[in-house]
Amino acid sequence: MRFDVVETVSHPPDLVFRTHRDRLPETVAFLEEVERVECRSSTHHASGQIEQVHLWFGSPRVLPVLLRPFVPAHLLQWRQRTFWDPHTRTARWEIDVPGLGTAVESRGTNRYELAPDGRWTRLAIEGELSFRPERLEGLDKAVPPGTAPMVEKAAVAMIVPMVQRTGAAVSRFLDRHPG
C-alpha cells in the first residue's frame, strides 16, 4: 500500500537534510512513538552518498491499552537502511521488522526541497508498505486469507501520523539546537 506525506519544516533544506541524516537519534526525542534509535552502521561512498543502518525501538505507549500485553517488544523494533544523496537531497530507505522476517517490507524516498516560500523545507515522503503473512511460518496460519490488505491499511494508518511528525521533530530539535 502506497503512502505520501508532505510537510513544511521551518528551516532550510540543506540543514534539515543534514540534521535528519547526521543527528537522527537525537531528533526522535520529539517523537512519542519512538523510545530510541541506534545507528548500527554508517558508510561513506566515493559518490558522496552515505549509507546508514538504524535500529528503531517503538514505544508500546502508542498501542491501544488492550493490545499492549499481546505485542512483544521485538515486534516494536524495525531496521531502516537509508542511502543519503547530498547532491539531490534525497534519502532512499528500506525498512524491515526483524521479528516478522520478510512478512513486512517498506521502502520509499524522502525529498528535501525548497518550499514555495523560498525559505523553508518541503519534506516530501513517498513510501510503500507490504504485508505478506505467507512468508513467515505460523503467521500464514494466524492471519485469515484475504486480510493482508486490511492489515496493510491499518499499519499505514498508524505509520503515516508518525511519518508526518518527523519533519516537526527535526524542526523542534533545530529550534533548540540551531545549526
C-alpha positions as CSV (number, residue, x, y, z in Angstrom):
1,M,0.0,0.0,0.0
2,R,1.4,3.4,-1.0
3,F,1.5,6.5,1.2
4,D,2.6,10.0,0.5
5,V,3.3,12.7,3.1
6,V,4.2,16.3,2.5
7,E,5.3,18.6,5.4
8,T,6.8,22.0,5.6
9,V,9.8,22.3,8.0
10,S,10.7,25.8,9.2
11,H,14.4,25.5,8.5
12,P,16.4,25.5,5.2
13,P,16.5,22.2,3.2
14,D,20.3,21.6,3.5
15,L,20.1,21.9,7.3
16,V,17.1,19.7,7.6
17,F,18.6,17.1,5.3
18,R,21.9,17.1,7.3
19,T,20.2,17.0,10.6
20,H,17.9,14.2,9.6
21,R,20.9,12.2,8.4
22,D,23.5,13.1,11.0
23,R,21.5,13.6,14.2
24,L,18.5,11.2,13.7
25,P,18.9,9.5,17.1
26,E,18.7,12.9,18.8
27,T,15.7,14.1,16.9
28,V,13.5,11.1,17.8
29,A,13.2,12.5,21.4
30,F,10.4,14.6,19.8
31,L,8.5,11.5,18.5
32,E,6.3,9.9,21.2
33,E,6.0,6.8,19.1
34,V,9.7,6.1,19.4
35,E,11.7,5.2,22.5
36,R,15.1,5.5,20.8
37,V,17.1,5.0,17.6
38,E,20.5,3.4,17.3
39,C,22.9,3.9,14.4
40,R,24.3,0.5,13.7
41,S,26.5,1.4,10.7
42,S,27.4,4.4,8.5
43,T,29.3,4.0,5.3
44,H,30.6,6.9,3.2
45,H,30.8,6.1,-0.5
46,A,33.0,7.7,-3.2
47,S,29.9,9.1,-4.9
48,G,29.2,11.2,-1.8
49,Q,26.3,9.1,-0.7
50,I,26.1,7.9,2.9
51,E,24.6,4.5,3.7
52,Q,23.3,4.1,7.2
53,V,21.5,1.4,9.1
54,H,19.4,2.4,12.1
55,L,17.5,0.2,14.6
56,W,14.3,1.9,15.8
57,F,12.7,0.9,19.1
58,G,9.0,1.8,19.1
59,S,7.1,2.7,22.3
60,P,4.3,0.4,23.5
61,R,2.6,3.6,24.8
62,V,1.2,4.3,21.4
63,L,-0.6,0.9,21.2
64,P,-4.2,0.7,22.3
65,V,-4.1,-0.4,26.0
66,L,-5.9,-3.7,25.3
67,L,-3.2,-4.7,22.7
68,R,-0.1,-3.9,24.8
69,P,0.1,-7.2,26.6
70,F,-0.1,-9.1,23.3
71,V,2.6,-7.2,21.4
72,P,6.1,-8.3,22.4
73,A,8.9,-5.7,22.4
74,H,10.7,-7.3,19.4
75,L,7.7,-6.6,17.2
76,L,8.1,-2.9,18.0
77,Q,11.6,-2.8,16.5
78,W,12.4,-2.1,12.9
79,R,15.6,-1.8,10.9
80,Q,16.0,1.1,8.4
81,R,18.7,1.1,5.7
82,T,19.0,4.6,4.2
83,F,21.0,5.9,1.2
84,W,21.5,9.6,1.6
85,D,22.4,11.6,-1.5
86,P,23.6,15.1,-0.6
87,H,23.7,16.1,-4.3
88,T,20.0,15.7,-4.8
89,R,19.0,16.0,-1.1
90,T,17.1,12.7,-1.2
91,A,17.1,9.7,1.1
92,R,16.1,6.3,-0.3
93,W,15.1,3.9,2.5
94,E,14.1,0.3,3.2
95,I,12.5,-0.9,6.4
96,D,12.0,-4.4,7.7
97,V,10.8,-5.7,11.0
98,P,13.3,-8.4,12.2
99,G,10.7,-10.1,14.4
100,L,8.5,-10.7,11.3
101,G,11.2,-11.8,8.8
102,T,10.2,-10.9,5.3
103,A,6.5,-10.7,6.0
104,V,6.7,-6.9,6.3
105,E,8.6,-4.7,3.9
106,S,8.6,-1.0,3.4
107,R,10.5,1.3,1.1
108,G,10.4,4.8,-0.1
109,T,12.1,8.2,-0.7
110,N,12.4,11.4,1.2
111,R,13.0,14.6,-0.8
112,Y,14.2,17.7,1.0
113,E,13.2,20.6,-1.3
114,L,12.9,24.3,-1.1
115,A,9.4,25.2,-0.1
116,P,7.4,27.6,-2.3
117,D,8.1,30.4,0.3
118,G,11.7,30.2,-0.8
119,R,13.0,29.9,2.8
120,W,11.9,26.6,4.4
121,T,11.9,22.9,3.5
122,R,9.2,21.0,1.7
123,L,9.7,17.4,3.0
124,A,8.0,15.0,0.6
125,I,8.0,11.4,1.7
126,E,6.7,8.7,-0.6
127,G,6.6,5.1,0.6
128,E,5.1,1.7,0.2
129,L,4.4,-0.9,2.8
130,S,3.6,-4.6,2.0
131,F,2.4,-7.3,4.4
132,R,2.8,-10.9,3.2
133,P,1.9,-13.3,6.1
134,E,2.6,-16.3,3.9
135,R,6.3,-15.5,4.1
136,L,6.5,-16.4,7.8
137,E,5.7,-19.9,9.1
138,G,3.0,-19.7,11.7
139,L,1.9,-16.2,10.7
140,D,0.5,-17.6,7.5
141,K,-2.0,-19.7,9.5
142,A,-2.7,-17.0,12.1
143,V,-3.8,-14.4,9.5
144,P,-7.0,-15.3,7.7
145,P,-6.7,-15.4,3.9
146,G,-7.5,-12.2,2.2
147,T,-7.0,-10.0,5.2
148,A,-3.4,-8.8,4.4
149,P,-4.8,-5.7,2.6
150,M,-6.7,-4.7,5.8
151,V,-3.6,-5.3,7.9
152,E,-1.6,-3.1,5.5
153,K,-4.2,-0.4,5.7
154,A,-4.2,-0.4,9.5
155,A,-0.4,-0.4,9.6
156,V,-0.2,2.6,7.2
157,A,-2.8,4.4,9.3
158,M,-0.5,4.0,12.3
159,I,2.7,4.8,10.4
160,V,1.6,7.9,8.5
161,P,1.0,10.1,11.5
162,M,4.4,9.3,12.8
163,V,6.0,10.0,9.4
164,Q,4.1,13.3,9.3
165,R,5.7,14.3,12.7
166,T,9.3,13.5,11.6
167,G,9.7,16.9,10.0
168,A,8.2,18.6,13.1
169,A,10.6,16.6,15.3
170,V,13.6,17.8,13.2
171,S,12.2,21.4,13.4
172,R,11.8,21.3,17.1
173,F,15.3,19.8,17.5
174,L,16.8,22.6,15.4
175,D,14.9,25.2,17.3
176,R,16.6,24.0,20.4
177,H,20.0,23.2,18.8
178,P,20.5,25.7,15.9
179,G,22.7,24.8,13.0
